[in-house]
Structure formats: C-alpha cells, structure tokens
Amino acid sequence: MKILYIHQYFKTPQEGGAIRSYYLAKGLVDEGFEVEMITSHNEGIYQKTVIDGITVHYLPVYYSNDLGFLKRIFSFYSFQKKAKHLISKENLSFDLAYLTSTPLTVGLVGLWLKKKLSKPYIFEVRDLWPTAPIQIGAIKAGWLKKQLYALEAKIYNHADKVIALSPGMEDWIKEVVPEKEVHMIPNMADCEFFSKELKDPKLTSFYHVNDAFVVTYLGSIGITNHLEFLLNIAEKCLKAGLNIKFKVVGEGSKLHQIKLEAYLKNLSNVEFYGHQNKEGVRRLLNVTDATYVSFANIPVLGTNSPNKMFDSLASGKLTIVNSTGWTKDLVEENQCGFYANPEDPTDFIQKITPFINQPQRLEEYKNNARNVAEKLYSRRLQVQKLISVLKSSNKG
C-alpha cells in the first residue's frame, strides 16, 4: 500500500521537536508500506531524499514561529499550492493520502486530490483550527471566522476518515461532522528510546542540580504556552526557600520576553536552554524529577495532545499539567502526576511538597508514569492503530 503523507512541519529525531509524523511514517515503512512525505524547509530549494525508508520531498517554504499572522498565512497558502504542483509535476503514484494539520489549509490539498485525481484522503487533526486562533484572539473578523469554520467542516466531510489526537478533539469533530468516522490516535511515548533511569552524577553536575528537585518545561515558548505561569511559580518557590530548580527547554516567539521577565524577577532558580534534539531531551530528562506541561488558560487548549508530555511519561517522570482537559484526567486517574491551577502558584507548592518530602511517593508516581506510557501510549500501539485505519480505508 502506497501512502502519500503530507505534513508541512515534518521533523526527524536528529532535528528534534514534534516528531510524531516521523514515528508514524517509519512505523508504516517497517510494516511494509511505501511512504512518500511532502514537507517544507527553509533552505530555499526543492530537495528529495530518503530518510529511514521514507521518501521525503522538501519544498522551499519559509516558516518560523517568529512570523506574524499574515506571513504565517502566506506560508500556509504557499505550501499547499507547491504541494499540489509537485504531485502533478512528479505524477506521484499512491493509494491513499494522509494529511496532518496544522495548518488547516493542508486540507485544501486533500480536497484537490479528491476532486482532480479521485484519490481518498485521511485528515489528522493535531490542533483545533480555526477554534484555537479564534479563542486566542488572532482571528477577529466575523466573516473570516465563518469562512474558516466552513472550510473545516468541508475538509472533515470530504475525508475518508478523520483522526483526532485527544478525546476533546474527537468530541469536537463529531459535533462538526456527526456522520463521519472519527478515530482517536494520541501522541506517543517512545518507550524504546526513553527509559526510567537513575540520575547520572555527571549530568546533575553539568546542569547544576546536584541536590535540587528539578522541574523541567519542554516544548514551544509561545503565546499558547503562557510560561508566565511557570515564572510565577518559580518566584513563589524562591520566596518560600524551596530547593527547586526550573529548566525551560525550547524556542518560540515569546522566548525573549520570558527570559527578560525571569531576569527582571531575579529568578536564580530558572535556567533556559535552547531547542534540543531527541538526545538532548533525554539528557535533560535524566536529571529531571517532574515535568510541567503549560498552556494558556483558554478552553480549546485543554484538548491539546502535547508530545513532550509523552516523553515525560516514557521517562518515568512526575507529570504536572495546568489545563483542566483530558491531560488532567490522565495524570490524576493513573496517579502519575497532578493538576496545578495556573492562576494560583500556591496550589503548585502545596501539591509538589509531598513529593519532595516523601521520596517513596515520588518513586511510586514515576513508576506509574512509565507503566501508563507502556500500556496506553507506546509507539508500537499507535502505529498499529493507524495501520488498522489505513487498511480499512483501502478496503473501502
């Protein structure tokens, strides 16, 4: 079975970042599928290469988290236009297309494939667009909201099947297209690469955390992440004299502002690291006791499926979330973490203190984290779910 996989932001483990598409594509190749990936890069020229059995087409479409809203829209439009041109020019042969958002505009390629080539497509929803940018306030015009919601419904309706990354997303999609077949395949825990391990003394020394309790944030540093919440917690912990070190790992449009705020608050317990590849993430997780998953206090963000949370689970870390969505249910029901009210730093301190004072309690939650990663979110399990969906589509 030949799969045309389209993802504007395809990344490999060596690059780091969100590598779900790599995992899924590699898993399909390992199971005998042929996979061609259409993606983009900032190199300025078209390139074609093979990565671990995946044929990858890199289109020259510039994108950065620092781009303004209009420039992002132009990047989205340019990618879908160049993707359609490539498919036509190269006369790519495939049985089924697998399209993943964001952006929502990648769905325009699917609509074109179905109309012009009579090819079916499956649409994967990573973030709820346009609901997310609307609730954040990036899209204000009523006419534009109406157009984007109509496009969302059209893309879902014409898809053979729709994939959601969380229960909240699945519920939303079913409201938009009640008759459509929707499957939930969350982000995955790489239980082969990450493991629950003892802290390496060399790494604890390198990261200056020999005797401290370490809380690490991994991921994008943008408007939707609102790391001001974490800085408020760090400030409260510092004033309370708690021996907690906070590591902030990642890049994004708000990084400079967050760094400046940490400096102005004189937060000596906060240290910043740039973007890390997968090996870098593993090193930092080795010295980490707990991870903090941060989102702005906006309802739609509670439906997100943060990939770094699954790295945390696979590494056997106490996992702290600040959204009241499905991630809160996950960590509480499996006793592998807790929810901390983002508007109340004292809530974080009250809930983290027992884990600092009771090492056996911390160890129990860490073991639970690793267990839930293996039983519910392993790479192998998510790939098998996808294969089942693809095979049922091919039969249809």
C-alpha positions in Angstrom: 0.0 0.0 0.0 1.4 3.4 -1.0 0.8 6.3 1.3 1.2 9.9 0.4 1.9 11.6 3.7 1.6 15.4 3.8 2.9 17.4 6.8 4.3 20.9 6.4 6.5 20.6 9.5 7.9 17.0 9.3 10.9 16.6 11.7 13.3 13.8 12.4 14.7 12.8 15.8 18.0 14.4 14.9 16.2 17.7 14.4 14.0 17.4 17.4 10.7 19.0 18.0 7.3 17.3 17.2 8.3 14.0 15.5 5.0 12.2 15.5 4.9 12.1 11.7 8.4 10.5 11.6 7.3 7.8 14.1 4.2 7.0 12.2 5.8 7.1 8.8 8.7 5.0 10.0 6.3 2.5 11.6 4.4 2.2 8.4 7.6 1.5 6.4 8.7 -1.1 8.9 5.3 -2.8 8.3 5.8 -2.9 4.5 4.1 0.3 3.4 5.6 2.6 0.9 5.5 6.2 2.2 6.3 9.4 0.4 6.3 12.5 2.6 5.7 16.0 1.3 7.0 18.7 3.7 8.9 22.0 3.7 12.1 23.5 4.9 13.8 26.9 4.9 16.6 26.0 2.5 15.2 27.9 -0.5 15.5 25.0 -2.9 13.5 21.8 -3.5 15.2 18.6 -2.3 14.3 14.9 -2.4 15.9 12.4 -0.1 15.2 9.1 1.6 15.2 9.0 5.4 14.9 5.6 7.1 13.0 4.3 4.1 10.7 7.3 3.9 10.9 9.2 0.6 10.9 12.9 1.6 10.1 15.9 -0.7 11.3 19.1 0.9 9.5 22.2 -0.6 11.1 25.6 -0.2 8.5 27.3 2.0 9.9 29.5 4.8 8.3 29.3 8.2 9.3 30.5 11.7 7.5 30.8 15.0 8.5 34.5 14.9 6.4 35.2 11.8 3.4 37.5 12.2 -0.1 36.3 11.5 -0.2 37.4 7.8 3.2 35.9 7.0 2.1 32.6 8.5 -1.0 32.6 6.4 1.2 33.2 3.3 3.4 30.3 4.3 0.4 28.0 4.7 -1.0 29.0 1.3 2.4 28.7 -0.4 2.9 25.2 0.9 -0.5 23.8 -0.2 0.0 25.4 -3.6 3.5 24.0 -4.1 2.4 20.5 -2.8 -0.3 20.3 -5.4 2.2 21.4 -8.1 4.7 18.8 -7.0 2.1 16.0 -7.1 1.1 17.0 -10.6 4.6 17.5 -11.9 6.0 14.3 -10.5 2.8 12.3 -11.2 3.1 10.7 -7.8 1.6 7.3 -7.5 -0.2 6.4 -4.3 -3.3 4.6 -3.0 -4.3 6.9 -0.1 -3.2 10.3 1.2 -2.7 11.1 4.9 -2.8 14.8 5.7 -1.9 16.2 9.1 -2.7 19.7 10.4 -1.8 22.3 11.5 -2.3 24.3 9.4 -5.9 23.6 8.4 -5.0 24.7 4.9 -3.2 21.4 4.2 -6.8 20.1 3.9 -7.0 22.1 0.6 -4.6 19.6 -0.8 -6.9 16.7 0.2 -10.0 18.4 -1.4 -7.9 18.9 -4.6 -6.7 15.3 -4.6 -10.3 14.0 -4.3 -11.7 16.3 -6.9 -9.0 16.2 -9.5 -7.5 12.7 -9.0 -10.3 10.9 -7.3 -7.9 9.9 -4.5 -9.2 9.4 -0.9 -7.6 11.1 2.0 -7.5 10.8 5.8 -7.3 14.0 7.7 -5.4 14.1 11.0 -6.3 16.9 13.4 -3.4 18.0 15.6 -4.9 21.2 16.8 -8.5 22.5 16.5 -8.4 25.1 13.8 -9.9 27.7 13.5 -11.2 27.4 17.1 -7.7 27.8 18.6 -6.6 31.0 16.8 -10.1 32.4 17.3 -10.1 31.8 21.1 -6.6 33.2 21.3 -7.7 36.3 19.6 -5.5 36.0 16.4 -8.6 35.9 14.2 -11.3 38.6 15.0 -13.2 39.3 11.8 -16.6 37.7 11.8 -16.6 36.9 8.1 -13.2 35.2 8.3 -14.3 33.1 11.2 -17.4 32.0 9.2 -15.3 31.1 6.2 -12.7 29.1 8.2 -15.4 27.1 10.1 -17.0 26.3 6.8 -13.6 25.1 5.4 -13.0 23.0 8.5 -16.4 21.3 8.0 -15.8 20.8 4.3 -12.3 19.2 4.9 -13.7 16.8 7.5 -16.8 15.9 5.4 -14.7 15.0 2.3 -12.2 13.0 4.2 -12.5 9.2 4.2 -11.8 9.2 7.9 -10.7 11.8 10.5 -8.0 11.2 13.1 -8.1 13.1 16.4 -5.2 13.4 18.8 -7.3 13.7 22.0 -10.7 12.9 23.4 -11.6 16.6 23.4 -10.7 16.9 19.7 -12.7 13.8 18.9 -15.8 15.2 20.6 -15.4 18.5 18.7 -15.0 16.8 15.3 -18.1 14.6 16.0 -20.1 17.7 16.6 -19.0 19.3 13.4 -19.5 16.2 11.3 -21.7 13.8 13.2 -21.8 11.2 10.4 -18.1 11.0 9.9 -15.9 8.1 11.1 -13.5 9.5 13.7 -10.6 7.7 15.3 -8.5 8.8 18.3 -4.7 8.2 18.0 -2.9 10.3 20.6 0.7 11.3 20.6 3.0 8.5 21.5 5.6 7.6 24.1 8.9 6.3 22.7 9.4 3.6 25.3 12.4 2.2 23.4 14.4 5.5 23.4 13.4 6.9 26.8 13.5 4.9 30.0 13.1 5.4 33.7 16.7 5.7 34.9 18.8 6.9 37.8 20.2 10.4 37.7 23.7 10.4 36.2 26.0 12.3 38.6 27.9 13.8 35.7 24.7 15.2 34.2 23.5 16.6 37.6 26.8 18.3 38.0 26.7 19.6 34.4 23.2 21.0 34.8 24.0 22.4 38.3 21.3 20.4 40.1 23.2 18.1 42.4 20.9 18.3 45.4 17.8 20.1 43.9 14.4 18.9 43.0 14.2 19.6 39.2 11.1 20.7 37.3 11.5 20.9 33.6 9.4 22.5 30.9 9.9 21.1 27.4 8.3 22.5 24.3 7.4 25.6 22.4 7.6 29.0 24.1 4.8 30.9 22.5 1.5 32.7 23.3 -0.4 29.5 23.7 2.1 28.1 26.3 2.0 31.2 28.6 5.1 30.4 30.5 4.4 33.4 32.7 2.6 30.8 34.8 5.8 28.9 35.4 7.7 32.0 36.2 5.1 33.0 38.8 5.5 29.5 40.4 9.3 29.8 40.3 9.1 33.2 42.0 6.8 31.8 44.7 9.1 28.8 45.3 12.2 31.1 45.6 10.5 33.3 48.2 9.4 30.2 50.1 13.0 28.9 50.2 12.2 25.7 48.3 15.2 23.9 46.7 13.5 23.5 43.3 15.4 24.3 40.1 13.3 25.0 37.0 14.6 24.2 33.5 13.0 25.8 30.5 13.8 24.0 27.2 12.7 25.2 23.8 12.2 28.1 21.5 9.4 30.3 20.3 8.1 33.8 19.7 7.8 34.6 23.4 11.3 33.3 24.5 13.0 36.7 24.7 10.1 38.2 26.6 10.0 35.2 29.1 13.8 35.4 29.5 13.6 39.2 30.2 10.8 38.7 32.8 12.9 36.0 34.6 15.8 38.3 34.6 13.8 41.3 36.0 12.3 39.0 38.7 15.8 37.8 39.5 14.8 34.2 39.3 18.1 32.5 40.1 16.2 29.1 40.2 15.3 29.3 36.5 17.7 28.3 33.7 17.0 28.4 30.0 18.1 26.0 27.3 17.6 26.3 23.6 16.0 23.8 21.2 17.2 20.3 21.8 17.2 17.2 19.6 15.9 14.0 21.0 19.2 13.1 22.7 19.4 16.5 24.3 15.9 16.0 25.7 16.9 12.6 27.1 19.9 14.1 28.9 17.8 16.8 30.5 15.1 14.4 31.5 17.7 12.2 33.2 18.2 15.0 35.8 14.5 15.9 36.0 12.1 14.8 38.8 9.0 16.4 37.3 7.9 18.0 34.1 5.5 20.9 33.7 3.1 21.0 30.8 2.0 24.6 30.2 -0.8 26.1 28.2 -2.6 29.4 28.4 -5.9 29.3 30.3 -8.0 29.1 27.1 -10.6 26.3 26.8 -9.6 24.9 23.4 -6.0 24.4 24.6 -7.3 21.8 27.0 -7.9 19.5 24.1 -4.2 19.5 23.0 -2.1 16.4 22.9 1.4 17.8 23.9 4.1 15.5 22.6 6.6 16.3 25.3 4.1 15.0 27.9 4.6 11.6 26.4 8.4 11.9 26.6 7.8 12.6 30.3 5.7 9.5 30.8 8.1 7.3 28.9 11.0 8.6 31.0 9.0 7.9 34.2 8.6 11.4 35.4 6.1 13.0 37.7 3.9 14.9 35.2 2.3 18.2 36.1 -0.3 19.8 33.9 -2.1 23.2 34.1 -5.1 22.5 31.8 -8.4 21.1 33.0 -8.9 19.0 29.9 -8.1 15.3 29.3 -4.5 15.6 30.4 -5.7 16.4 33.9 -7.9 13.3 33.9 -5.0 11.2 32.6 -2.4 12.1 35.3 -4.9 12.0 38.1 -6.6 8.7 37.2 -3.3 7.0 36.7 -1.6 8.7 39.7 1.4 9.7 37.6 1.1 13.5 38.2 -1.2 16.2 39.2 -3.1 19.3 38.0 -1.8 22.7 39.3 -4.1 25.7 39.0 -2.1 28.0 36.7 -3.7 31.1 38.3 -2.6 30.1 41.8 1.1 29.4 42.3 0.4 28.3 45.9 -1.6 25.4 44.6 1.6 24.1 42.8 3.6 24.4 46.0 1.0 22.6 48.1 0.9 19.7 45.7 4.6 19.4 44.9 5.7 19.5 48.6 4.6 15.9 49.4 6.7 14.6 46.5 9.8 16.5 47.8 9.4 15.3 51.3 8.4 11.7 50.6 10.8 10.1 48.1 8.8 6.9 48.1 5.7 8.7 47.0 7.6 10.3 44.1 9.0 6.9 43.1 5.5 5.4 43.1 4.2 8.1 40.7 7.3 7.8 38.5 6.7 4.1 38.1 3.0 4.7 37.3 4.1 7.2 34.6 6.3 4.6 32.9 3.6 2.0 33.2 0.9 4.2 31.6 3.4 5.0 28.8 3.9 1.3 28.0 0.3 0.2 28.3 -1.5 3.1 26.6 0.8 5.3 24.5 3.7 3.2 23.1 4.9 3.8 19.6 4.0 0.3 18.6 0.4 0.6 19.8 -0.3 3.9 18.0 1.3 2.6 14.7 -0.9 -0.5 14.9 -4.0 1.8 15.4 -3.0 3.8 12.3 -2.4 0.6 10.2 -5.9 -0.6 11.1 -7.4 2.6 9.9 -5.4 2.7 6.7 -6.3 -0.9 5.8 -10.0 -0.4 6.4 -9.9 2.7 4.2 -8.1 0.8 1.4 -10.7 -1.9 1.5 -13.4 0.7 1.2 
